[in-house]
Amino acid sequence: MTCKRCPHPTAPAWSAWPNWEGRTPLDMLYYVQRDGFEECEECIQASMLADQDIAQGRVIPHDEVMEEARRMVEFYASRASNAK
């Protein structure tokens, strides 16, 4: 399940989303009324699945991702400069 809003953290209301852990249904009512029940449920489910992936080690650490990105940029940048 993917959330329509989660992959796009720059979506207008994303920064206003609360940390829902420990929140009561009444606390969440504002967000449900603003964004709709299905949207809220999808985001919560996607977040819970992501938390499970992190807990079970099914993620790549940020440092490794950034190092690979740097290597790719350097590789393609050197190819582009050699082609000139």
C-alpha atoms as an extended CHARMM CRD file, in Angstrom:
* protein
*
        84  EXT
         1         1  MET       CA              0.0000000000        0.0000000000        0.0000000000  PROA      1               0.0000000000
         2         2  THR       CA              1.3400000000        3.4120000000       -0.8620000000  PROA      2               0.0000000000
         3         3  CYS       CA              0.1570000000        6.7080000000        0.4210000000  PROA      3               0.0000000000
         4         4  LYS       CA             -0.5910000000        9.4080000000       -2.0850000000  PROA      4               0.0000000000
         5         5  ARG       CA              0.9410000000       12.0070000000        0.1910000000  PROA      5               0.0000000000
         6         6  CYS       CA              3.8670000000       10.1290000000        1.7950000000  PROA      6               0.0000000000
         7         7  PRO       CA              6.1150000000        9.9250000000       -1.2950000000  PROA      7               0.0000000000
         8         8  HSD       CA              5.7480000000       13.6850000000       -1.7160000000  PROA      8               0.0000000000
         9         9  PRO       CA              6.8440000000       15.3300000000        1.5330000000  PROA      9               0.0000000000
        10        10  THR       CA              6.5210000000       18.7410000000       -0.0990000000  PROA      10              0.0000000000
        11        11  ALA       CA              2.7450000000       18.3340000000       -0.4380000000  PROA      11              0.0000000000
        12        12  PRO       CA              1.0620000000       21.3850000000        1.1060000000  PROA      12              0.0000000000
        13        13  ALA       CA             -0.3390000000       19.7620000000        4.2310000000  PROA      13              0.0000000000
        14        14  TRP       CA              2.4620000000       17.2500000000        4.8830000000  PROA      14              0.0000000000
        15        15  SER       CA              4.3490000000       19.4330000000        7.3410000000  PROA      15              0.0000000000
        16        16  ALA       CA              1.1620000000       19.8690000000        9.3290000000  PROA      16              0.0000000000
        17        17  TRP       CA              0.7110000000       16.1230000000        9.8880000000  PROA      17              0.0000000000
        18        18  PRO       CA              1.1370000000       15.1570000000       13.5190000000  PROA      18              0.0000000000
        19        19  ASN       CA              3.1910000000       12.3260000000       14.9180000000  PROA      19              0.0000000000
        20        20  TRP       CA              0.1820000000       10.0460000000       15.3800000000  PROA      20              0.0000000000
        21        21  GLU       CA              1.7810000000        7.7430000000       17.9330000000  PROA      21              0.0000000000
        22        22  GLY       CA             -0.0750000000        8.2330000000       21.2030000000  PROA      22              0.0000000000
        23        23  ARG       CA             -2.7400000000       10.4590000000       19.6550000000  PROA      23              0.0000000000
        24        24  THR       CA             -6.3820000000        9.9150000000       20.4510000000  PROA      24              0.0000000000
        25        25  PRO       CA             -9.0850000000        9.6630000000       17.7880000000  PROA      25              0.0000000000
        26        26  LEU       CA            -10.2370000000       13.1280000000       18.8390000000  PROA      26              0.0000000000
        27        27  ASP       CA             -6.7120000000       14.4830000000       18.2610000000  PROA      27              0.0000000000
        28        28  MET       CA             -6.7940000000       13.0580000000       14.7320000000  PROA      28              0.0000000000
        29        29  LEU       CA            -10.2780000000       14.3300000000       13.8970000000  PROA      29              0.0000000000
        30        30  TYR       CA             -8.9740000000       17.6450000000       12.5160000000  PROA      30              0.0000000000
        31        31  TYR       CA             -6.7280000000       15.8380000000       10.0250000000  PROA      31              0.0000000000
        32        32  VAL       CA             -9.4410000000       13.3610000000        9.0450000000  PROA      32              0.0000000000
        33        33  GLN       CA            -11.8800000000       16.1950000000        8.4040000000  PROA      33              0.0000000000
        34        34  ARG       CA             -9.2700000000       18.1680000000        6.4660000000  PROA      34              0.0000000000
        35        35  ASP       CA             -7.8150000000       15.3510000000        4.3450000000  PROA      35              0.0000000000
        36        36  GLY       CA            -10.4320000000       12.6030000000        4.4360000000  PROA      36              0.0000000000
        37        37  PHE       CA            -10.4880000000        9.2790000000        6.2370000000  PROA      37              0.0000000000
        38        38  GLU       CA             -9.0150000000        7.2170000000        3.4070000000  PROA      38              0.0000000000
        39        39  GLU       CA             -6.0680000000        9.5920000000        2.9490000000  PROA      39              0.0000000000
        40        40  CYS       CA             -5.2870000000        9.5330000000        6.6740000000  PROA      40              0.0000000000
        41        41  GLU       CA             -5.6300000000        5.7530000000        6.8710000000  PROA      41              0.0000000000
        42        42  GLU       CA             -3.3420000000        5.2300000000        3.8580000000  PROA      42              0.0000000000
        43        43  CYS       CA             -0.6640000000        7.4670000000        5.3610000000  PROA      43              0.0000000000
        44        44  ILE       CA             -0.8480000000        5.7590000000        8.7440000000  PROA      44              0.0000000000
        45        45  GLN       CA             -0.6670000000        2.2930000000        7.1510000000  PROA      45              0.0000000000
        46        46  ALA       CA              2.2690000000        3.3200000000        4.9460000000  PROA      46              0.0000000000
        47        47  SER       CA              4.0700000000        4.7360000000        7.9590000000  PROA      47              0.0000000000
        48        48  MET       CA              3.4960000000        1.5710000000        9.9900000000  PROA      48              0.0000000000
        49        49  LEU       CA              4.8350000000       -0.5810000000        7.1290000000  PROA      49              0.0000000000
        50        50  ALA       CA              7.8930000000        1.6470000000        6.8590000000  PROA      50              0.0000000000
        51        51  ASP       CA              8.4720000000        1.3560000000       10.6130000000  PROA      51              0.0000000000
        52        52  GLN       CA              8.3450000000       -2.4450000000       10.2790000000  PROA      52              0.0000000000
        53        53  ASP       CA             10.8810000000       -2.3550000000        7.4470000000  PROA      53              0.0000000000
        54        54  ILE       CA             13.2200000000       -0.2280000000        9.5360000000  PROA      54              0.0000000000
        55        55  ALA       CA             12.8300000000       -2.4610000000       12.5930000000  PROA      55              0.0000000000
        56        56  GLN       CA             13.5720000000       -5.5820000000       10.5330000000  PROA      56              0.0000000000
        57        57  GLY       CA             16.5990000000       -4.0540000000        8.8230000000  PROA      57              0.0000000000
        58        58  ARG       CA             15.0720000000       -3.9900000000        5.3400000000  PROA      58              0.0000000000
        59        59  VAL       CA             16.4110000000       -0.5290000000        4.5640000000  PROA      59              0.0000000000
        60        60  ILE       CA             19.6350000000        0.8660000000        3.1730000000  PROA      60              0.0000000000
        61        61  PRO       CA             21.4040000000        3.3180000000        5.4840000000  PROA      61              0.0000000000
        62        62  HSD       CA             21.4150000000        6.9490000000        4.3680000000  PROA      62              0.0000000000
        63        63  ASP       CA             25.2360000000        7.1080000000        4.2150000000  PROA      63              0.0000000000
        64        64  GLU       CA             25.3580000000        4.1560000000        1.8040000000  PROA      64              0.0000000000
        65        65  VAL       CA             22.7010000000        5.6840000000       -0.4450000000  PROA      65              0.0000000000
        66        66  MET       CA             24.4950000000        9.0310000000       -0.5240000000  PROA      66              0.0000000000
        67        67  GLU       CA             27.8680000000        7.4090000000       -1.2820000000  PROA      67              0.0000000000
        68        68  GLU       CA             26.3680000000        5.4600000000       -4.1830000000  PROA      68              0.0000000000
        69        69  ALA       CA             24.7130000000        8.6420000000       -5.4880000000  PROA      69              0.0000000000
        70        70  ARG       CA             28.0520000000       10.4910000000       -5.3210000000  PROA      70              0.0000000000
        71        71  ARG       CA             29.7790000000        7.6640000000       -7.2200000000  PROA      71              0.0000000000
        72        72  MET       CA             27.1150000000        7.7210000000       -9.9280000000  PROA      72              0.0000000000
        73        73  VAL       CA             27.2970000000       11.5060000000      -10.3200000000  PROA      73              0.0000000000
        74        74  GLU       CA             31.0920000000       11.4170000000      -10.5080000000  PROA      74              0.0000000000
        75        75  PHE       CA             31.0060000000        8.5690000000      -13.0390000000  PROA      75              0.0000000000
        76        76  TYR       CA             28.5430000000       10.2720000000      -15.3670000000  PROA      76              0.0000000000
        77        77  ALA       CA             30.1620000000       13.6770000000      -14.9030000000  PROA      77              0.0000000000
        78        78  SER       CA             33.5240000000       12.2290000000      -15.9370000000  PROA      78              0.0000000000
        79        79  ARG       CA             31.9320000000       10.5370000000      -18.9660000000  PROA      79              0.0000000000
        80        80  ALA       CA             30.3410000000       13.8250000000      -20.0120000000  PROA      80              0.0000000000
        81        81  SER       CA             33.6070000000       15.7340000000      -19.6620000000  PROA      81              0.0000000000
        82        82  ASN       CA             35.5290000000       13.0330000000      -21.5870000000  PROA      82              0.0000000000
        83        83  ALA       CA             33.0050000000       13.1350000000      -24.4170000000  PROA      83              0.0000000000
        84        84  LYS       CA             33.7170000000       16.8150000000      -25.1240000000  PROA      84              0.0000000000
